[in-house]
Amino acid sequence: MRVALAQFNAVVGDLSGNAEKMRSFYVQATESGIDLLLFPELSICGYPPEDLLYKRGFLDDIRRAVGQLAADCPDIMMVAGFPQDCDGKLYNAAAVLSGGRINKIYRKGMLPNYGVFDEQRYFHPGKEPVIINVKNLNIALTICFDIWNVEWLRDFLEGTGRIDMILNISASPFHLGKIKKREEIISRCAKQFECAVAYCNLVGGQDELIFDGRSMFADSTGRIIAKARAFDEDLLIADLVGIDDSLARIKPLRKPISQPGDLMDEVYQALVLGTRDYAHKNGFDKVVLGLSGGIDSSVTAAIAVAALGDENVVGISMPSRFNSAGTRSDAEKLAKNLGIEFHTIPIEPMLKEFDDALGAISCWNCDGLAYENLQARIRGCILMSLSNQAGMLVLTTGNKSETAVGYATLYGDTAGGFAVIKDVLKTLVYKLAERINQIWEREVIPGDVITRPPSAELRPDQKDSDSLPDYDLLDEILKGYVEEDRSAQQLIESGLPAEVVRKVIRMVDRNEYKRRLCPPGVRITPKAFGKDRRLPITNRYNSGTGPS
């Protein structure tokens, strides 16, 4: 039996566009002699459709789209994910299409409801297994989370008889290290049922989520035999060549595809894909961003060029009297290295006009934080005005460390449409800069940008370290508190300095309101700000840091 896994970049709500891509894979599969073709979870409508599922017309259009897909592709058995509305209940379902019609429907039994997943908000769990027979082989259908609890799946499939292969259509979002967990789950499932596993995953960016593809086959010993491309569309084909003593052998039809070399490669490819898809899927061809000569804007610009091409990225330097000659020079040098359009718009004249106008009010002065933030807000206004005039998407350049502790200006450096490195801790930004230079095989990001102490340059001789702990320490605390949900006491007991831990946690907690007003950005960690972490803005719980 020849099986193909068609991982493709679906667009949420683009029913005709998604179906057209599926038909194109069907044509390839027909030419390759495929017996069974798999598409990802909710592939016909994209994942996650969220509250589109509450629209009656959306569900009616999906039903028609699935029926038309079946009619258009009669010669190969296909499995495609879709939301099924049945008797007033909604299911996350997989349609078995053959002979020009919907032959069977499987309904997902295990509905995840944690982190970025809200499936119990929308779907009812399925109660019945579905087994299909292809060339006298018994094949069990599953959807994503169904195979993550092997004990549940064993009980669910009890009484169905011999199983030769388990199919799993999935929309499993990426985060660092996720691929290893997936491989463990798939391997464990294959061993448990002593059968082959065909796993088809979604690929592409959807708002903050990244789907990395890497569909795969495992044989009945649990070995991963073949894996599809990472962060790209692909059609992975393999033959189930024999069932001997309950051992299913998988024979891939091509040589192994190169995979990301390490976690830094994963970060880079995820950010590139996320930026490209967010821009293109939302109708933007070009992006604009502020270039300060610092590490964050430099990395963001390089990612944007990799995602969209140098002809579609515009960099704007907006210096004041506080910006050093070195950072001004590095901003221009970066732009030349990347080959992007570059402009300088000094903000000093505008800053003076604002200062003079605000000076008419007695509470205003030019010595404090408000004056520093005014500079950032002028820059944000310039970028948003250019966006408005030229139809360019503004990329913000704040990292996760700054976002966590509120080291950012509302309506200033947070003003924009997409936050490329929003989920990248500052220490990781530096590593990413070095990797970018390695990938490009030249010094795209100037060496001084990487070695210079970071500064917002909003007052004389300013350094980030004036307001924040050393980034190595800060990021260790943030990783523990934000990503691992560890308490202040647990962090202190692990050896981190108590005073710094309490200070950082207070900063994180009191800046929830700022994060709500920031643009979406690429998710690369198990817990990003946004869908993963939902805390009330009005909140007096002190997290063990002392009196509120």
HUFEN-V166165 format. One line per field, one symbol per residue. ss: DSSP state (~ for helix, > for strand, _ for the rest). phi: phi as a letter, one per 20 degrees, with the letter a starting at -180 (. if undefined). psi: psi as a letter, one per 30 degrees, with the letter a starting at -180 (. if undefined). A space follows every 50 residues. Layout:
ss: ???
phi: ???
psi: ???
This chain:
ss: _>>>>>>_>_____~~~~~~~~~~~~~~~~~____>>>>__________~ ~~~~_~~~~~~~~~~~~~~~~~____>>>>>>>>>>__>>>>>>>>>>__ >>>>>>>___________~~~~________>>>>__>>>>>>>~~~~~_~ ~~~~~~________>>>>>>__>____~~~~~~~~~~~~~~~~__>>>>> >_>>>>__>>>>>__>>>_____>>>>__>___>>>>>>>>>>>__>>>> >>__________~~~~~~~~~~~~~~~~~~~_____>>>>____~~~~~~ ~~~~~~~~_~~~>>>>>_______~~~~~~~~~~~~~~__>>>>___~~~ ~~~~~~~~__________~~~~~~~~~~~~~~~~~~~~~~__>>>>___~ ~~~~~____________>>______~~~~~~~~~~~~~~~______~~~~ ~____________~~~____~~~~~~~~~~~~~____~~~~~~____~~~ ~~~~~~~~~~_~~~~~____>_______>___>_______________
phi: .ddcddecefdgnefffffffffffffffffemfebdddfglffdncefl fgfeegffffffgfffffffffceecfccceaedeblnddcecceedbmn beebcddgeddfbbleecfffddeffdcfcdddclmdeceebclfgefcf ffffffefnenfdebdecebceffbgnffffgfffffffffgdlbfcddd dfcpdcleecdemlgbdcefenffebcffembfacedbdeercclmdedd cfebfgefdgfaffffggfffffffffffffdndecccbfdeneffffff ffffffecnffdccdcecfdfeeffffffffffggffemdfbcdcfdgff ffffffffffdffebdddfffffgfffffffffffffffdmeeeeecfef ffffdmeadfmcfefrdbdfdgddfgffgffffffgfffelaefeggfff efgfbfldbflfcgffdcfgfffgfffffffeedleegffffffoefgff gffffffffedgffffdeffbfecdfbefpffccdffeadfelmeogf
psi: kkkkjikljlkkfieeeeeeeeeeeeeeeefghkekkkllkhefflkkfb gfffjeeeeeeeeeeeeeeeefiffkklkkklkkjjhgkkkjlkkjkkgg ljelkkkkejjkhlbfkhffeelkklfklkklkjhgkkkkkljcfeffie eeeeeegkgfakkfkkkjklijkklkfeeeeeeeeeeeeeeeghllkjjj llklkjcfkkkgbhllkkaffgkjekkllkhllljkklkjfljjhgjkkk jlgllkkklkeaeeeeeeeeeeeeeeeeeefggkellklkjfgleeeeee eeeeeeefkffgkkkkkilaffkleeeeeeeeeeeeefglkklkjkfeee eeeeeeefffkffklgfaeeeefeeeeeeeeeeeeeeeefhkkkklgkle eeeeggilkkgcffkafkjegegjleefeeeeeeeeeeefhliejkeeee fkkkkfhflkhkkefefllkeeeeeeeeeeeeffhkleeeeeffgkkeee eeeeeeeeefgeeeefgllllkkflfjlkbeejjlkejjgkggggak.
